[in-house]
Amino acid sequence: MTMQAQLHCLCLFTLYLTTGYGQEEKFSGPLKPMTFSIFEGQGTNQIIFQFKASPLAVTFKLTGETDDIFQIQPDGLLYHSKALDRETRAVHKLQVSALDAHGNTVEGPVPITIEVKDINDNRPVFLQSKYEGSVRQNSRPGKPFMYVNATDLDDPATPNGQLIYKIIMQLPKVNNVMYFQINNKTGAISLTLAGSQELDPLKNPSYKLVASVEDMGGQNEHSFSDTTSVDIMVKENIWKAPEPVEIEENSTNPYPIKITQVRWNEPGALYSLVEKEKLSKFPFLIDQEGDIYVTQPLDREEKDAYVFYAVATDEHRKPLAFPLQIQVKVKDINDNPPTCSSTVTVLEVQENEQIGNSIGTLIAHDMDEENTINSVLGYRIVDQTPKVPRDGLFLVQAYSGMFQLALQSLRKRDTPQYNLTVEVSDKDFKTLCFVQINIIDINDQIPIFEKSDYGNLTLPEDTAIGTVILTIQATDADEPYTGSSKILYRITQGDSEGHLEIETDPETNTGYVKVKKPLDFEAVDVYNIVFQAENPEPLVLDVQYNASSSATFRLIVTDVNEAPQFSQQLYQARVREDVAKGTKVGNVTAKDPEGLDISYSLRGDKRGWLKIDPVTGEIFSVASLDREAESLYRVQVVATEVGGSSLSSTARFHLTLMDVNDNPPRLVKEYTGLFFCYPPKAPGSLIFEATDDDQQSFRGRHFTFSLGRESLRKDWEVSKINGTHARLSTKHTGFEERVYHIPVRINDSGWPPLEGTVSLPVTFCKCEEDRCFQPAGHMPGIPTVGMTVGVLLTTFLVIGIILAVVFFQIKKNKGQHNVESAQASEVKPLRN
């Protein structure tokens, strides 16, 4: 077989196996730089491209990174004789030259690039067959604490090298809850929310995971995978609040001073402190190791405790966990002396106070912490002034500050006051306090009246309330202006109803007897009064009030003629307005204090509706009552005593009239301007309103409306709009130009029902600008043109006659020019 026939057969064979393609997706072309992409793993003898050169070229030459894989035939057919492997070489750089018969280069060398395209021919492999890690309990969910890594030799830029991580098993799996999660792209393992909350090294100190990795993005059933085991130890959470810290106040050590610390479970956390309450200056700081310092001396008396929070955040300032509460207590030192509660403490003791009795307590304070040795105070008397009748009259309890009478009872006449100097001390400091003890006079003297009988006193029964009727006086030998010498008077006998009272002058102890309630001769005409004088302060045990503290007087009440008295000042009654004449509508009662007979009469009965029985006080109707005229009828009732001074008194009588349906309906106003334009172009309507004078019910008025004559129904119609309004409508347009008087019947809804007939004047007239127009000659009461002319002519004639008479009279009296004569001549014809 010839060489040409052999090449022809080879070309047919390789064309059948071609898998490569160039930039222009053609399989032949001129010799020029080109790039070809070929999938790895394909069979041998695969044609890539057929190069064509100038006629001078008889063969081609291939050089470069052939790796004994790429070959070119003399006719320019480029092919690979072995399968490509991207993982061995991903890109082959070749050069092709065209040679003449002498081996000289005619064209080229031209660069040819072969890109080997990846196929999924490598499985992913974990870098370790077993991973070990640890995590703190309560670590932040989602924050990685370890990684697993796998590699795949396939192209990572294609799905062949895209790896997906999964956790396919967790042991133990408590309550079927996953405590761990993995980032499917990075292999980062972190806690789930449940794991962050529930992991406890005391319950399960370790967990085993099985993690898998899969190529092709886990989306292809032909993908490769690998697995590895992960052992995880659970460590105790060290992010815990420290124990409360105690710092001694006003420490002289150099600052800042470390007082406690906090630690996050992992390195790299950022720490800060947050105040619980806003302070003018916050005396604490924390460094980035988690150590907490106090920055200045603390004063317990200024603030005895601090509470604030330690916060741990990541590099983005996001909290890693809940803040921890830090408690600092300031420890007291004895740096405050005792203080007295006041400049001078004043106490009082009575003259007869027994030895050992408590007089009072001196209150002192210490700003140091309570219930500690620093605030325990001791009391000691260091001086007494005066020392009469002797020194040491008082005792003070060493730790309570309570004073007692020590040696004897005191007497005010010896000295009215003692001044004590008291030393108050704690374990390091001493303070002097001052106590003043006043001797109080005891109530051992009773009040004594200046006289025991104030005689008789006569008063009329109409004596005004508040009148002073008697002045009484008692004296007390106890210390003035004290509760022991102040006198209060009270009536112990003779005035059980409390008609009298006694007021005391606080300066003089004088008692003023006053009338407190009206006196009544008819009830009590003689009062035998017994007074008692007492002190507001109790008497000492061995002293009692006696007869010297009592006095008497006799009050005689004289009779005064008084006016009758009504049992009440306002009498009220209710009757229907249609009550029959002579009906009893009410009654009044009055009594005369002297027992005289009473005569009743009415005053202000302006309508003459009532009369009263002068003896019994019964009130009767004597005329028809009318609620619409007056719904509340007011009169006065006069009670006059018969005989004596004919004194009288008055009371009010109010009679409420209840409504009866006795008023027929009527129009709410006089309708004089109702009109229709003439000639009417279409039927029209007018609205009118009705009312009546009876009392309106809570439902309002309800009238019914109808035409007054049946004969009107062919021309007119009345229709009800609501309870008070109706519409009068025409039924056609054939009306004359005149006034129509339309009778309308209106019925009310009362009982018995009443009916009223009203007349509505409706005018048909010519209209201008939607107003009724009538010529003046046709309007009643306006004179016609002829009548107007006649009136004017008659007026002019009378004026002319008057002027002629005046002129004649002036001429007759010529020469007289005074005003008075002229006036007389003017009025004289008028008299004629």
Secondary structure, DSSP 8 states (H G I E B T S, - for coil): --HHHHHHHHHHHHHHT---B-TTS-SEEES--EEEEEETT--SSEEEEEEE--TT--EEEEEES-TTTEEE-TT-EEEESS---TTT-SEEEEEEEEE-TTS-EEEEEEEEEEEEE--S----EES-SEEEEEEETT--TT--SEE--EE-SS-TTSGGG--EEEEEEEES-GGG---EEE-TTT-EEEE-HHHHHH--TTT-SEEEEEEEEESGGG--TT--EEEEEEEEEEE---------EEEETT--S-SSEEEEE---SSTT-EEEEEESS--SS--EEE-TTSEEEE-S---TTT-SEEEEEEEEE-TTS-BSS--EEEEEEEE--S----EESSSEEEEEEETT--TT-EEEE--EE--S-TTSGGG--EEEEEEEES--S-S--EEE-TTT-EEEE-SS---TTT-SEEEEEEEEE-SS-EEEEEEEEEEE-------EES-SEEEEEEEETT--TT-EEEEEEEE--S-TTSTTT--EEEEEES-TT--EEEEE-TTT-EEEEEE-S---TTT-SEEEEEEEEE-SS---TT----GGGEEEEEEEEE------EES-SEEEEEEETT--TT-EEEE--EE-TT---EEEEEE--TT--EEE-TTT-EEEE-S---TTT-SEEEEEEEEEESSTT--EEEEEEEEEEE--S----EESS----EEEESS-SS--EEEEEEE-SS---TT----EEEES-GGGGGTEEEEE-SSSEEEEEES-S---SSEEEEEEEEE-SSSS--EEEEEEEEEEEEEETTEEE--GGGSTT---HHHHHHHHHHHHHHHHHHHHHHHHHHHHTTT---HHHHHHHHHHHHH-
